Amino acid sequence: MKTKALLCIISIVLISVTTLAQENEKRFSFEFSSGASVATQKLAGTSLNTGYGFEGIFHYRFLPNTGIYAGWGLNSFGADESFAGNDVCFEETGYVIGLQFKRPFGDSSLQYYLRAGALYNHIETENAEGDIINDTGHGLGWQLAGGIDFQLGNNWSLTPGLKFNALSRNAEFEEVSRKLVYNYISLRVGIAKQF
């Protein structure tokens, strides 16, 4: 089994090196995106207000249309009334890593992208004064995203898209254990720089 894994890793490295030698295009990029979020369900019975968030991710393209991405993000939803009190904020922060597929529309410079990734995030609950009253600790979740990459010139791109994050964590509030299912859709607009 170890031999198969080693051969697989060697094959990926050889493919990457071969494509690096054949192309002079930029393979790395950094993207910063931000936008509004809408919860897809109640959080432990609590209705969440429209939220917002941002994410910064690095990309590395190892094949012509395929690459990996990794970064850090934050998303926050307010709640007027909740099991944790009135006027609280539920904030998800943490890390993402995943695969990205990007392909142009025909011969144009306009491209579409699809992403699938794993999250390692936690949910903090903050009171009206901004104090953290609960932290779930980090755990695994997942992310799906897609959008358009508009080339702006000089290795800059505008990257509007949609993102879905799913995270489930347990939390204790006043000695009552609650399952927090933090699922949301985000409309994001980003800017990316290739280097």
N, C-alpha and C positions, 0 to 999 in steps of 0.2 A: 504494500500500500504506500509506503514511504517513497518507493521508486517512482510510482505513478505521479505522486504529488510533485516530486522533484522534476520529473520530465515536463509536467505541465508548467511549472514556474519557469524552467529554462526556455520552453517554447514561447511563453509570453514575453520574456526578456528579449529573445531573438527577433520576434516580430516587431517589438518596439524599436530595437536598434536598427533593424532593416528599414522601417518606415522613417526613422529619424534621418538616416543617410539619404533617403530618396526625396525628402521634402525640406524646403527652407521656410515653411510657414511657421507662425508662432504657435506654440503648443500649450503655453501657460496663460492663464488669465485670472483676474480677480474681479468679482462681481459684488456690488452692494445693492440690495433691493429693500424696498419698504412699501407698506400699504395697509389697507383695511382688511379686517378679518370678521367672519361671521361664524359663530358656533353652529354645528350641525345637530346638536342635542343639548339638553339641560345638563349642567354639571352637578351631579348628586342632588337633583331636584331644583337647582337654582337656575333661573333664566339669566343669561349673560347679555350685556349690552354689546353693541358693535365694538370690536377691538381694533388694535393696530399692532404692527410688529415690524421688525427688520431682520436682515440676515446678511452676513458677509461670508462669501465662499470662494475658495481657490479651486480652479479647474486644471486638470492635466489631461490633454488629449493624447492617447497612446496608439490609436488607430485613426484612419481618416475621418470617421464619423462617430467614434466612441471614445469616451474618457471617463475619468473619475472626478468626483468633487468632494470637498470636505470644508467644514466651516463651523460657525457659531451663530446662533440666532436667539431672538427674544420675541415673545408674543404676549400681549396683555389684554385681559377682558375685565371690565368693571361689572359690579352687580349692586343694584340699589338695595336689595334685600337678599340675604342668604343664610344658610345654616351656620356660617362663620360670623354673622353680624351684618349690620347695615353699612352701606357705602364701603365695600371691600373691593379688592383687586386680586385677580388670579393671574399670576405671571409665570409663563413657561419659558425657561431658558435652558440652553445646552447645545449639544454638538450634533452635527449631521455628517454622514459619509455615504456616498452612493455612486451609481453609474449614470452617465449622461449619454444620450444619443442625439446628435445634431446633424441635420441634413438640409442642404439648400432646396428651395422650390425651383426646380428646373435649372436653368443657367443663371438665375439671378443671384444677387448677393444676399437676398432675404432668406433666412433660414428658420426652421422650426426646431425646437428641442423638446425632449422627453427625459424625465429624471425619475429614478426610483432609489430611495435611500433608507438608511437606518438612523434612528434618533437615539441619543443617550441624554435625556433631558429630565428635569425635575419641575415641580409646580410649587411656587411660593404663594402664600396667601398673605396679603398686606392689608392692614386696617386703614382707616381714613387719614391717619397721621403719617402713613408710609412705613410703619414698623412691620417687620415680618412676624406674623403670629403663627405660621405653620410652614414647614418645608417637608415635602414628601421624600426627598432624596432622589438621586438619579436612577433612571430605569430605561428600558428599551421601548421604543416606539418605531413608527415608520412614516415615510413621506413619499408622496407622488406629486409630480409637477410637470407642467408643460407650458410652452409659450413660443414667442417669436423673437428672433434676434435680428434687429435692424442695424446694419453696418453704418456708422456715422463718419468713418474715415479716420486716418491716423491711428488705427488699431483700437478704436472706441466703438462700443455697441450700446444700443438701447434694448433692454430685455423685458418687455411686459409679459406677464403670464399669470397662471392660476396655480395654487399650491394647496394640497390637502395634507394636514398633519394629523396623526393619531397617536395618542399617548394615554395610558391607563396607569394610575398610581394609587396607592392606598395612603390615607391620612387619618390621624386621630384628632378629633375636635371634642373637647370636654369629655374625654374617656369614651367617646363613641367612634368606632372605626367606620370610615366612609371610603367608598371606591370612587375616585375622581376620574371620569372618562373625559379627556380633554381633546375633542375632535373639532377641527375647524377648517374652513376654506378661506384662503387669502387671495385677494387680487393684489398682485405685486407689480411694481415698476422698478426696474433696476438699470444700473449703468455698469458696463464691464470694460475692462482694459486688458488687451492681449499683450503679452510680452514674451 
